[in-house]
């Protein structure tokens, strides 16, 4: 995993987080910003299609609010979306996710694509690649 920063003033944190997790250059990943990370699911479809077509991989999405169970996963770098102290818009960062069987899920902040490196104040949902 090579940390990638978002372009200042562009709002492409999702693009930078995907590049980071998949160990790609920023320019090798489409900018999904036109499908804002706002929980509407549209950006997820675009990401899943691109990952399948370009990399032959899949994407798993999960809610962090406890409304659904997630599979047992151990020490996986995932993109987690939530709120920051910088404003009301959603932001994507990279976390190491650990969810042992029948245990509580834990998140360790690994990389914030924003230059502030403030990470998130709330965690809402995430994706990881398989």
Backbone as ProteinMPNN parsed JSONL, in Angstrom:
{"seq_chain_A": "XXXXXXXXXXXXXXXXXXXXXXXXXXXXXXXXXXXXXXXXXXXXXXXXXXXXXXXXXXXXXXXXXXXXXXXXXXXXXXXXXXXXXXXXXXXXXXXXXXXXXXXXXXXXXXXXXXXXXXXXXXXXXXXXXX", "coords_chain_A": {"N_chain_A": [[0.845, -1.181, 0.0], [0.655, 2.103, -0.995], [0.589, 5.289, 0.231], [-1.568, 7.81, -1.011], [-2.207, 11.164, -1.676], [-5.047, 13.356, -1.896], [-5.96, 15.698, -4.501], [-5.342, 19.054, -3.792], [-8.12, 21.061, -2.982], [-9.815, 19.779, -4.773], [-11.489, 17.701, -3.917], [-11.301, 14.912, -4.204], [-11.116, 12.626, -2.519], [-12.048, 9.982, -2.385], [-11.079, 8.854, -4.764], [-8.306, 9.046, -4.244], [-8.134, 7.435, -1.955], [-8.906, 4.932, -2.968], [-6.818, 4.547, -4.814], [-4.714, 4.37, -3.002], [-5.324, 2.016, -1.436], [-5.352, 0.077, -3.433], [-2.836, 0.262, -4.376], [-2.076, 1.985, -6.516], [-1.315, 4.639, -8.871], [-2.588, 7.981, -8.525], [-3.634, 9.05, -10.918], [-4.27, 6.745, -12.26], [-6.68, 5.888, -11.407], [-10.126, 6.423, -11.802], [-11.802, 9.575, -11.229], [-14.239, 9.589, -9.03], [-15.807, 11.603, -8.075], [-18.001, 12.927, -9.151], [-20.066, 11.355, -8.479], [-20.966, 11.769, -5.773], [-19.87, 10.887, -2.481], [-22.233, 10.074, -0.745], [-23.909, 8.238, 0.314], [-25.841, 7.407, -1.474], [-25.345, 5.285, -3.105], [-24.757, 5.288, -5.827], [-22.129, 5.962, -6.591], [-20.857, 3.717, -5.658], [-21.664, 1.666, -7.409], [-20.354, 2.519, -9.735], [-17.655, 2.349, -8.924], [-17.484, -0.422, -8.353], [-17.963, -1.543, -10.898], [-15.78, -0.511, -12.359], [-13.572, -1.594, -10.925], [-13.988, -4.339, -11.333], [-13.852, -4.53, -14.188], [-11.306, -3.429, -14.801], [-9.471, -4.557, -12.987], [-10.28, -7.073, -12.336], [-11.419, -7.729, -9.9], [-13.535, -7.821, -6.953], [-15.891, -5.89, -4.953], [-16.775, -5.248, -1.617], [-19.298, -3.916, 0.343], [-20.061, -2.33, 3.465], [-22.06, -1.433, 6.309], [-21.468, 0.637, 9.127], [-22.96, 1.2, 11.273], [-24.095, -0.869, 12.642], [-26.406, -1.953, 11.647], [-26.423, -4.07, 9.973], [-24.931, -7.288, 9.614], [-21.456, -7.983, 9.204], [-19.042, -9.829, 7.302], [-16.686, -12.122, 8.813], [-13.679, -10.633, 8.969], [-10.194, -10.051, 8.772], [-7.751, -7.814, 9.627], [-7.803, -6.072, 7.288], [-7.167, -3.701, 4.792], [-9.289, -1.077, 4.251], [-11.631, 1.196, 2.721], [-13.072, 3.749, 4.453], [-15.894, 5.692, 5.163], [-17.064, 8.783, 6.389], [-17.831, 11.53, 8.601], [-15.988, 14.607, 9.022], [-14.068, 16.901, 11.084], [-13.831, 19.117, 9.608], [-16.059, 19.967, 8.193], [-19.399, 19.51, 6.739], [-19.491, 17.655, 4.682], [-19.132, 14.286, 3.433], [-16.266, 12.157, 3.873], [-13.563, 10.178, 2.694], [-11.36, 7.753, 3.98], [-8.492, 5.643, 4.662], [-8.592, 2.684, 6.475], [-7.454, 0.144, 8.716], [-9.264, -2.69, 9.046], [-10.682, -4.839, 11.39], [-12.402, -7.672, 12.224], [-13.024, -10.053, 14.128], [-14.527, -13.316, 14.336], [-17.689, -13.206, 15.777], [-17.055, -11.016, 17.35], [-16.527, -7.536, 18.233], [-16.288, -5.113, 15.671], [-13.306, -3.427, 14.743], [-11.494, -0.422, 14.023], [-8.609, 0.946, 12.652], [-7.079, 3.884, 12.006], [-5.285, 4.494, 9.065], [-4.487, 5.967, 6.778], [-5.06, 9.257, 5.707], [-6.333, 10.86, 2.973], [-6.576, 13.632, 2.784], [-4.824, 16.704, 3.214], [-4.787, 17.674, 5.825], [-4.729, 15.549, 7.571], [-6.564, 14.797, 9.559], [-8.387, 12.765, 9.738], [-11.426, 11.018, 10.552], [-14.434, 12.027, 12.296], [-16.755, 10.689, 12.702], [-17.784, 7.391, 11.804], [-19.297, 5.865, 9.063], [-19.849, 4.063, 6.832], [-18.263, 1.545, 4.73], [-15.926, 0.152, 2.3], [-14.32, -2.74, 0.951], [-11.872, -4.488, -0.994], [-11.961, -7.506, -2.882]], "CA_chain_A": [[0.0, 0.0, 0.0], [1.387, 3.359, -1.084], [-0.327, 6.385, 0.515], [-1.776, 8.801, -2.063], [-2.971, 12.328, -1.215], [-5.981, 13.931, -2.847], [-5.556, 16.962, -5.104], [-5.874, 20.153, -2.978], [-9.262, 21.791, -3.502], [-10.581, 19.026, -5.765], [-12.479, 16.834, -3.292], [-11.198, 13.56, -4.761], [-10.623, 11.738, -1.468], [-12.356, 8.598, -2.727], [-10.111, 8.464, -5.788], [-7.013, 8.867, -3.581], [-8.221, 6.279, -1.056], [-8.881, 3.735, -3.817], [-5.442, 4.42, -5.307], [-3.891, 3.935, -1.874], [-5.602, 0.621, -1.077], [-5.012, -0.802, -4.552], [-1.429, 0.519, -4.707], [-2.043, 2.569, -7.845], [-1.122, 6.084, -8.946], [-3.845, 8.711, -8.524], [-4.125, 9.182, -12.293], [-4.708, 5.438, -12.758], [-8.007, 5.638, -10.85], [-11.069, 7.485, -12.177], [-12.298, 10.447, -10.175], [-15.654, 9.285, -8.85], [-16.384, 12.721, -7.329], [-19.305, 13.318, -9.681], [-21.02, 10.478, -7.802], [-20.605, 12.103, -4.398], [-19.921, 9.859, -1.438], [-23.304, 10.573, 0.122], [-24.777, 7.155, 0.718], [-26.875, 7.076, -2.453], [-24.985, 4.028, -3.743], [-24.397, 5.431, -7.239], [-20.672, 5.891, -6.741], [-20.449, 2.332, -5.404], [-21.834, 0.927, -8.661], [-19.276, 2.923, -10.64], [-16.411, 1.768, -8.41], [-17.539, -1.876, -8.527], [-17.818, -1.838, -12.326], [-14.405, -0.204, -12.75], [-12.676, -2.572, -10.297], [-14.185, -5.619, -12.016], [-13.369, -4.441, -15.569], [-9.877, -3.094, -14.892], [-8.607, -5.334, -12.099], [-10.813, -8.414, -12.139], [-11.685, -7.913, -8.475], [-14.846, -7.431, -6.48], [-15.969, -4.904, -3.883], [-17.754, -5.548, -0.574], [-19.691, -2.727, 1.107], [-20.611, -2.64, 4.79], [-22.467, -0.33, 7.175], [-20.772, 0.601, 10.411], [-23.921, 1.537, 12.32], [-24.587, -2.076, 13.284], [-27.694, -2.351, 11.085], [-26.264, -5.336, 9.254], [-23.716, -7.983, 10.011], [-20.423, -8.05, 8.182], [-18.337, -11.106, 7.414], [-15.446, -12.132, 9.591], [-12.527, -10.164, 8.196], [-9.076, -9.823, 9.677], [-6.65, -6.936, 9.246], [-7.975, -5.713, 5.889], [-7.204, -2.277, 4.502], [-10.581, -0.747, 3.66], [-11.982, 2.608, 2.629], [-14.15, 4.033, 5.389], [-16.478, 6.999, 4.893], [-17.74, 9.404, 7.519], [-17.741, 12.989, 8.719], [-14.756, 15.155, 9.583], [-14.22, 18.157, 11.82], [-13.659, 20.213, 8.656], [-17.305, 20.39, 7.56], [-20.515, 18.559, 6.711], [-19.364, 16.688, 3.599], [-18.515, 12.989, 3.712], [-14.845, 12.053, 3.537], [-13.094, 8.793, 2.637], [-10.002, 7.504, 4.469], [-8.115, 4.232, 4.683], [-8.5, 2.099, 7.815], [-7.299, -1.299, 8.849], [-10.489, -3.197, 9.659], [-10.536, -6.165, 11.988], [-13.673, -8.137, 12.771], [-12.974, -11.484, 14.423], [-15.834, -13.957, 14.439], [-18.469, -12.941, 16.984], [-16.44, -9.942, 18.14], [-16.815, -6.192, 17.761], [-15.424, -4.619, 14.614], [-12.422, -2.33, 15.139], [-10.922, 0.349, 12.929], [-7.369, 1.663, 12.941], [-6.799, 4.831, 10.931], [-4.011, 4.214, 8.417], [-4.11, 7.037, 5.848], [-6.055, 10.266, 5.344], [-5.909, 11.511, 1.738], [-6.58, 15.09, 2.934], [-3.548, 17.221, 3.741], [-4.896, 17.962, 7.258], [-4.522, 14.307, 8.32], [-7.443, 14.779, 10.739], [-9.212, 11.559, 9.669], [-12.875, 11.15, 10.669], [-15.024, 12.143, 13.63], [-17.754, 9.624, 12.735], [-17.622, 6.36, 10.787], [-20.638, 5.526, 8.604], [-19.845, 2.851, 6.03], [-16.987, 1.32, 4.103], [-15.783, -0.859, 1.261], [-13.009, -3.361, 0.774], [-11.733, -5.177, -2.273], [-11.693, -8.937, -2.783]], "C_chain_A": [[0.887, 1.239, 0.0], [0.41, 4.506, -0.845], [-0.352, 7.42, -0.613], [-2.628, 9.926, -1.485], [-3.915, 12.806, -2.315], [-5.433, 15.248, -3.373], [-6.156, 18.103, -4.291], [-7.012, 20.888, -3.699], [-10.146, 21.029, -4.47], [-11.64, 18.12, -5.146], [-12.457, 15.406, -3.809], [-10.611, 12.569, -3.754], [-10.899, 10.274, -1.786], [-11.371, 8.066, -3.757], [-8.753, 8.175, -5.142], [-7.017, 7.659, -2.645], [-8.191, 4.974, -1.846], [-7.472, 3.494, -4.337], [-4.53, 3.89, -4.203], [-4.075, 2.445, -1.601], [-5.166, -0.344, -2.183], [-3.583, -0.608, -5.048], [-1.267, 0.981, -6.158], [-1.715, 4.054, -7.754], [-2.491, 6.757, -9.006], [-4.451, 8.775, -9.932], [-4.586, 7.858, -12.898], [-6.116, 5.067, -12.281], [-8.932, 6.759, -11.3], [-11.465, 8.327, -10.965], [-13.808, 10.243, -10.086], [-16.395, 10.415, -8.14], [-17.736, 13.166, -7.865], [-20.422, 12.439, -9.129], [-20.775, 10.601, -6.313], [-20.778, 10.946, -3.43], [-20.965, 10.311, -0.413], [-24.307, 9.492, 0.498], [-25.842, 6.772, -0.293], [-26.56, 5.81, -3.238], [-24.54, 4.15, -5.184], [-22.89, 5.333, -7.445], [-20.185, 4.463, -6.538], [-20.567, 1.493, -6.674], [-20.718, 1.243, -9.649], [-17.943, 2.313, -10.216], [-16.384, 0.265, -8.668], [-17.35, -2.272, -9.983], [-16.382, -1.623, -12.77], [-13.432, -1.244, -12.198], [-12.783, -3.928, -10.994], [-13.571, -5.588, -13.416], [-11.86, -4.261, -15.656], [-8.973, -4.026, -14.106], [-9.082, -6.761, -11.867], [-11.106, -8.736, -10.683], [-13.103, -7.481, -8.149], [-14.74, -6.424, -5.347], [-17.063, -5.328, -2.915], [-18.026, -4.256, 0.194], [-20.26, -3.159, 2.459], [-20.984, -1.362, 5.521], [-21.759, -0.477, 8.512], [-21.723, 0.861, 11.565], [-24.509, 0.326, 13.029], [-25.909, -2.579, 12.731], [-27.622, -3.643, 10.285], [-24.973, -5.99, 9.723], [-22.717, -7.947, 8.859], [-19.677, -9.366, 8.353], [-17.128, -10.991, 8.344], [-14.32, -11.726, 8.66], [-11.422, -9.822, 9.172], [-8.028, -8.949, 9.009], [-6.661, -6.585, 7.758], [-7.949, -4.194, 5.747], [-8.476, -1.98, 3.717], [-10.719, 0.767, 3.576], [-13.189, 2.813, 3.521], [-14.581, 5.48, 5.17], [-17.195, 7.493, 6.133], [-17.59, 10.905, 7.475], [-16.395, 13.38, 9.323], [-15.068, 16.399, 10.396], [-14.136, 19.361, 10.886], [-14.953, 20.686, 8.01], [-18.322, 19.277, 7.505], [-20.402, 17.5, 5.631], [-18.732, 15.385, 4.079], [-17.069, 12.985, 3.223], [-14.447, 10.58, 3.593], [-11.648, 8.711, 3.099], [-9.73, 6.003, 4.39], [-7.945, 3.794, 6.138], [-8.125, 0.635, 7.699], [-8.507, -1.784, 9.644], [-10.239, -4.604, 10.168], [-11.863, -6.537, 12.625], [-13.596, -9.642, 12.996], [-14.384, -12.047, 14.566], [-16.449, -13.691, 15.81], [-17.833, -11.905, 17.908], [-16.819, -8.605, 17.525], [-15.797, -5.778, 16.693], [-14.577, -3.455, 15.142], [-11.814, -1.701, 13.889], [-9.669, 1.061, 13.412], [-7.101, 2.58, 11.752], [-5.393, 4.597, 10.392], [-3.554, 5.38, 7.544], [-5.3, 7.956, 5.588], [-5.574, 10.952, 4.072], [-5.861, 13.038, 1.821], [-5.298, 15.557, 3.614], [-3.591, 17.515, 5.243], [-4.566, 16.748, 8.124], [-5.36, 14.229, 9.588], [-8.363, 13.558, 10.79], [-10.69, 11.88, 9.864], [-13.303, 11.334, 12.12], [-16.144, 11.133, 13.815], [-17.466, 8.651, 11.594], [-19.015, 5.89, 10.376], [-20.691, 4.217, 7.817], [-18.492, 2.696, 5.349], [-17.047, 0.286, 2.99], [-14.406, -1.483, 1.361], [-13.044, -4.201, -0.485], [-11.376, -6.636, -2.064], [-11.252, -9.461, -4.136]], "O_chain_A": [[1.747, 1.41, 0.864], [-0.515, 4.689, -1.636], [0.692, 7.85, -1.104], [-3.662, 9.666, -0.87], [-3.623, 12.677, -3.504], [-4.546, 15.845, -2.763], [-7.373, 18.133, -4.105], [-6.885, 21.279, -4.859], [-11.139, 21.577, -4.95], [-12.62, 17.801, -5.819], [-13.5, 14.753, -3.849], [-9.728, 11.779, -4.086], [-10.072, 9.413, -1.488], [-10.884, 6.943, -3.629], [-8.12, 7.168, -5.459], [-6.021, 6.942, -2.55], [-7.528, 4.018, -1.443], [-6.982, 2.365, -4.305], [-3.667, 3.05, -4.459], [-3.1, 1.697, -1.542], [-4.676, -1.439, -1.907], [-3.167, -1.236, -6.022], [-0.452, 0.454, -6.915], [-1.824, 4.655, -6.685], [-3.452, 6.159, -9.49], [-5.653, 8.572, -10.102], [-5.229, 7.855, -13.948], [-6.673, 4.054, -12.703], [-8.569, 7.931, -11.194], [-11.461, 7.85, -9.83], [-14.557, 10.674, -10.963], [-17.504, 10.205, -7.65], [-18.54, 13.725, -7.119], [-21.599, 12.755, -9.299], [-20.41, 9.621, -5.663], [-21.702, 10.14, -3.545], [-20.631, 10.854, 0.639], [-25.415, 9.789, 0.944], [-26.668, 5.903, -0.014], [-27.418, 5.308, -3.965], [-23.987, 3.194, -5.727], [-22.434, 4.682, -8.386], [-19.216, 4.04, -7.167], [-19.675, 0.703, -6.984], [-20.199, 0.35, -10.319], [-17.189, 1.817, -11.054], [-15.381, -0.266, -9.144], [-16.647, -3.239, -10.272], [-15.82, -2.458, -13.479], [-12.562, -1.724, -12.924], [-11.77, -4.59, -11.218], [-12.85, -6.511, -13.794], [-11.209, -4.878, -16.499], [-7.833, -4.266, -14.504], [-8.369, -7.568, -11.27], [-11.046, -9.897, -10.28], [-13.782, -6.855, -8.964], [-13.652, -6.141, -4.844], [-18.151, -5.721, -3.335], [-17.096, -3.585, 0.641], [-20.866, -4.224, 2.576], [-20.318, -0.336, 5.379], [-21.488, -1.589, 8.965], [-21.326, 0.751, 12.725], [-25.339, 0.479, 13.925], [-26.484, -3.524, 13.271], [-28.65, -4.237, 9.96], [-24.045, -5.317, 10.172], [-23.098, -7.888, 7.69], [-19.684, -9.95, 9.436], [-16.628, -9.899, 8.613], [-14.047, -12.407, 7.672], [-11.688, -9.353, 10.279], [-7.488, -9.297, 7.959], [-5.667, -6.774, 7.056], [-8.625, -3.484, 6.491], [-8.711, -2.554, 2.654], [-10.022, 1.514, 4.263], [-14.207, 2.138, 3.369], [-13.75, 6.374, 5.014], [-17.849, 6.725, 6.838], [-17.261, 11.48, 6.437], [-15.755, 12.601, 10.029], [-16.197, 16.889, 10.393], [-14.344, 20.496, 11.315], [-14.95, 21.716, 7.335], [-18.151, 18.231, 8.131], [-21.154, 16.525, 5.658], [-17.913, 15.374, 4.999], [-16.702, 13.705, 2.294], [-14.936, 9.829, 4.437], [-10.806, 9.499, 2.667], [-10.62, 5.207, 4.093], [-7.251, 4.441, 6.923], [-8.439, -0.026, 6.71], [-8.742, -1.345, 10.77], [-9.665, -5.445, 9.475], [-12.386, -5.805, 13.465], [-14.048, -10.421, 12.157], [-15.321, -11.315, 14.884], [-15.829, -13.916, 16.849], [-18.057, -11.927, 19.118], [-17.367, -8.553, 16.424], [-14.605, -6.061, 16.807], [-15.066, -2.609, 15.89], [-11.644, -2.348, 12.855], [-9.675, 1.703, 14.463], [-6.917, 2.112, 10.628], [-4.431, 4.512, 11.155], [-2.379, 5.747, 7.56], [-6.402, 7.497, 5.289], [-4.509, 11.569, 4.079], [-5.181, 13.676, 1.018], [-4.761, 14.874, 4.486], [-2.539, 17.599, 5.877], [-4.168, 16.899, 9.279], [-4.92, 13.658, 10.587], [-9.048, 13.346, 11.791], [-11.162, 12.913, 9.387], [-12.639, 10.869, 13.046], [-16.459, 10.754, 14.943], [-16.962, 9.048, 10.544], [-19.831, 5.553, 11.233], [-21.511, 3.351, 8.122], [-17.668, 3.609, 5.385], [-18.07, -0.363, 2.769], [-13.448, -0.845, 1.797], [-14.11, -4.576, -0.974], [-10.587, -6.971, -1.18], [-10.974, -10.651, -4.277]]}, "name": "protein", "num_of_chains": 1, "seq": "XXXXXXXXXXXXXXXXXXXXXXXXXXXXXXXXXXXXXXXXXXXXXXXXXXXXXXXXXXXXXXXXXXXXXXXXXXXXXXXXXXXXXXXXXXXXXXXXXXXXXXXXXXXXXXXXXXXXXXXXXXXXXXXXXX"}
